[in-house]
Amino acid sequence: MRGFALNRCSQNNSSTRKSDFKTKSPGDWEVLAEETLAKLALACPEYEGLETLAAQALSEAATRRKVAKEAIESERYARLFLSLGAWKQAWTSSRSTRTPLGWGRRQGDGIGSQGAPDSQANSAQWSQVGEWADHLLARLWKKLLASGKSLGQATPEQRHRVRILTKRLRYGCEFFESLHAPNSTKKFVTHLKALQEDLGWLNDAAVAEGLLPSLGRSHPRLAPHVGFALGWLRGRAHQDRRRLMKQWRRLAKSVPPWIS
């Protein structure tokens, strides 16, 4: 499979050179136009030119979506997709095994002798689920605390990792909410949401700083608006980093629901 993938990459080298993920993602350009610049426009309603900047960002997104659509509809993509499908089918067939008759109905699987649920077995299983959930959440919490120690001096990439861990822990707490005290979970999740939102905004600002200069280079008439937007974003990000640290300290001092 690896040789197949490398061969495909070699054949399509000319097309991959045209692609730069960090600047070609249509979603990044849409977030820039519809969220980041929209927030800037609300903060600075007197400044003219931001709508033009946002419109150009949406145009960039549309162009990249068109390129992606053409690539997906191409004959080359169809051949690649069919080749992968054939490989997966062959791999699955070679590893397939028969499922033993009656699998899942063995003694101790939570089914009584008459086919009815065994209450004691189910109780033990639920206890094991709770222990496993607490272990999983505690491990995520430990990773988050370790990643957030240097959050104040973190790079955009490091903040993004903290954001991903925060999101995973939040979703985990919400999924296993019924296993813990409701009030404790709600309070803890509230802190996670606040941190996630602040990290998300700083991530959007960092992405914008990477995208906006290219608009100024390709469209010189937009250069003054790009400069204004970058200046505002950098100033706002500096203020928001201080608020981020307050949110982090508040979360780090809180008691997780699987402990309380």
C-alpha positions in Angstrom: 0.0 0.0 0.0 2.8 2.4 0.8 4.4 1.8 -2.6 1.1 2.4 -4.2 0.7 5.7 -2.4 4.3 6.8 -3.2 3.8 5.9 -6.8 0.6 8.0 -6.9 2.3 10.9 -5.3 5.1 10.7 -7.8 2.7 10.6 -10.8 0.8 13.6 -9.4 3.7 15.7 -8.2 2.9 18.5 -10.6 -0.6 18.9 -9.1 0.6 18.7 -5.5 3.0 21.5 -6.1 0.0 23.8 -6.8 -1.5 23.1 -3.4 -0.6 24.8 -0.1 -2.9 23.6 2.7 -2.3 26.5 5.0 -3.3 29.1 2.4 -5.7 27.1 0.1 -8.2 25.8 2.6 -11.6 27.4 1.6 -12.8 27.1 5.2 -10.0 29.3 6.5 -10.9 32.0 4.0 -14.6 31.8 4.9 -13.9 32.0 8.6 -11.7 35.0 7.9 -14.5 36.8 6.0 -17.6 35.7 8.0 -16.2 35.6 11.5 -12.9 37.3 12.0 -13.4 40.4 9.8 -17.1 40.5 10.8 -16.0 40.9 14.4 -13.5 43.6 13.4 -16.3 45.4 11.5 -18.5 45.4 14.6 -15.7 46.9 16.7 -14.7 49.5 14.1 -18.0 50.4 12.2 -16.5 53.7 11.1 -13.8 52.2 9.1 -14.5 51.7 5.4 -13.0 48.9 3.4 -13.5 45.9 5.6 -16.5 44.8 3.5 -14.3 44.9 0.4 -11.7 42.9 2.2 -14.2 40.3 3.3 -15.7 40.1 -0.2 -12.2 39.3 -1.6 -11.7 36.7 1.1 -14.9 35.0 0.0 -13.8 35.2 -3.6 -10.6 33.4 -2.6 -12.7 30.7 -0.9 -14.9 30.2 -3.9 -11.9 29.9 -6.2 -10.4 27.2 -4.0 -13.7 25.3 -3.8 -13.9 25.3 -7.5 -10.4 23.9 -7.8 -11.3 21.2 -5.3 -14.5 20.4 -7.1 -12.7 20.0 -10.4 -10.1 17.7 -8.8 -12.8 15.5 -7.2 -14.7 15.2 -10.5 -11.6 14.4 -12.5 -10.9 11.1 -14.1 -7.6 10.8 -12.1 -9.4 11.1 -8.8 -12.0 8.5 -9.9 -9.2 6.0 -10.8 -7.5 6.6 -7.5 -10.8 6.2 -5.5 -11.6 2.9 -7.4 -8.0 1.6 -6.8 -8.3 2.3 -3.1 -11.7 0.6 -3.0 -10.3 -2.5 -4.8 -7.3 -2.6 -2.4 -9.6 -2.3 0.7 -11.9 -5.1 -0.6 -9.0 -7.4 -1.3 -7.5 -6.7 2.2 -10.8 -7.2 3.9 -11.4 -10.5 2.1 -8.0 -11.8 3.0 -8.6 -11.2 6.8 -12.3 -12.2 7.0 -13.1 -15.0 9.5 -16.3 -16.7 10.4 -18.1 -15.5 13.5 -18.8 -18.5 15.8 -22.4 -19.4 16.2 -23.9 -18.0 19.4 -21.0 -15.5 19.9 -22.0 -12.8 22.4 -24.3 -15.2 24.3 -21.6 -16.9 26.4 -21.8 -17.2 30.2 -20.9 -14.0 32.0 -21.9 -11.6 29.1 -24.8 -10.1 31.1 -27.5 -12.6 29.7 -29.2 -14.9 32.2 -29.9 -18.6 31.6 -33.4 -17.8 30.3 -32.1 -15.1 27.9 -33.1 -12.3 30.3 -30.6 -9.6 31.4 -28.6 -10.6 34.5 -29.0 -7.6 36.9 -25.9 -8.4 38.8 -23.8 -8.7 35.7 -25.2 -5.5 34.3 -24.5 -3.6 37.5 -20.9 -4.8 37.4 -20.6 -3.8 33.8 -22.0 -0.3 34.5 -19.5 0.0 37.3 -16.7 -0.9 34.9 -18.0 1.7 32.5 -17.9 4.4 35.2 -14.3 3.4 36.1 -13.2 3.4 32.5 -14.9 6.8 31.8 -13.2 8.4 34.9 -9.8 7.0 33.8 -10.3 8.4 30.3 -11.4 11.8 31.5 -8.6 11.9 34.1 -6.0 11.1 31.4 -7.3 13.9 29.2 -7.3 16.3 32.1 -3.7 15.4 32.9 -2.6 16.0 29.3 -4.5 19.3 29.2 -2.8 20.5 32.5 0.6 19.6 31.1 0.0 21.3 27.8 -1.3 24.5 29.4 1.5 25.1 31.8 3.2 27.5 29.3 0.1 28.8 27.7 1.1 32.4 28.3 4.1 32.0 26.0 2.7 29.4 23.7 3.0 29.5 19.9 -0.2 29.4 17.8 0.5 25.7 17.2 0.8 25.0 20.9 -2.4 26.9 21.7 -4.1 24.9 19.0 -3.1 21.7 20.8 -4.5 23.0 24.1 -7.7 23.9 22.3 -8.1 20.4 20.8 -7.5 18.8 24.3 -10.0 21.2 25.8 -12.6 20.3 23.2 -12.1 16.6 23.7 -12.3 16.9 27.5 -15.5 19.0 27.2 -17.2 16.5 24.9 -16.1 13.7 27.1 -17.6 15.3 30.2 -20.8 16.0 28.4 -21.0 12.5 27.1 -20.5 10.9 30.5 -22.6 13.5 32.3 -25.0 11.0 33.7 -22.2 9.3 35.6 -21.4 12.4 37.7 -23.1 15.0 39.8 -25.0 17.4 37.4 -24.0 20.6 39.1 -20.3 19.6 39.2 -20.2 18.7 35.5 -22.1 21.8 34.5 -19.6 24.1 36.3 -16.6 22.3 35.0 -17.9 22.3 31.4 -18.7 26.0 31.6 -15.0 26.7 32.4 -14.0 24.4 29.5 -16.3 26.2 27.1 -15.0 29.7 28.0 -11.4 28.5 27.5 -12.3 26.8 24.2 -13.9 30.0 22.9 -10.9 32.2 23.8 -8.5 29.7 22.2 -10.7 29.5 19.1 -10.6 33.3 18.7 -6.9 33.4 19.1 -6.5 30.6 16.5 -8.7 32.5 14.1 -6.6 35.6 14.6 -3.4 33.6 13.9 -4.9 32.1 10.7 -6.0 35.6 9.6 -2.4 36.9 10.1 -1.3 34.2 7.7 -3.9 34.9 5.1 -4.3 38.6 5.0 -0.8 39.5 3.7 -1.4 37.4 0.6 -4.4 39.6 -0.2 -2.3 42.7 0.0 0.3 41.2 -2.3 -2.2 39.9 -4.9 -4.4 43.0 -4.7 -2.3 46.1 -3.9 -5.5 48.3 -3.6 -6.4 46.3 -0.5 -3.0 46.8 1.2 -4.2 49.7 3.4 -7.2 47.6 4.6 -4.9 44.6 5.2 -2.6 46.8 7.3 -5.5 48.1 9.4 -6.9 44.6 9.9 -3.5 43.2 11.0 -2.9 46.0 13.4 -6.3 45.6 15.0 -6.0 41.8 15.3 -2.5 42.0 16.8 -3.6 44.5 19.4 -6.7 42.6 20.2 -4.8 39.3 20.5 -2.4 40.9 23.0 -5.4 41.8 25.2 -7.1 38.5 24.7 -4.1 36.5 25.8 -4.3 38.1 29.2 -8.0 37.2 29.4 -7.0 33.7 28.3 -4.7 33.2 31.2 -7.4 34.2 33.6 -9.7 31.6 32.1 -6.9 29.0 32.3 -6.2 29.7 36.0 -9.9 29.5 36.8 -10.2 26.1 35.0 -7.0 24.7 36.5 -8.3 25.5 40.1 -11.7 23.9 39.5 -12.6 20.4 40.7 -13.3 17.9 37.9 -16.7 16.0 38.2 -15.1 12.6 38.4 -13.3 13.7 41.6 -16.1 15.7 43.3 
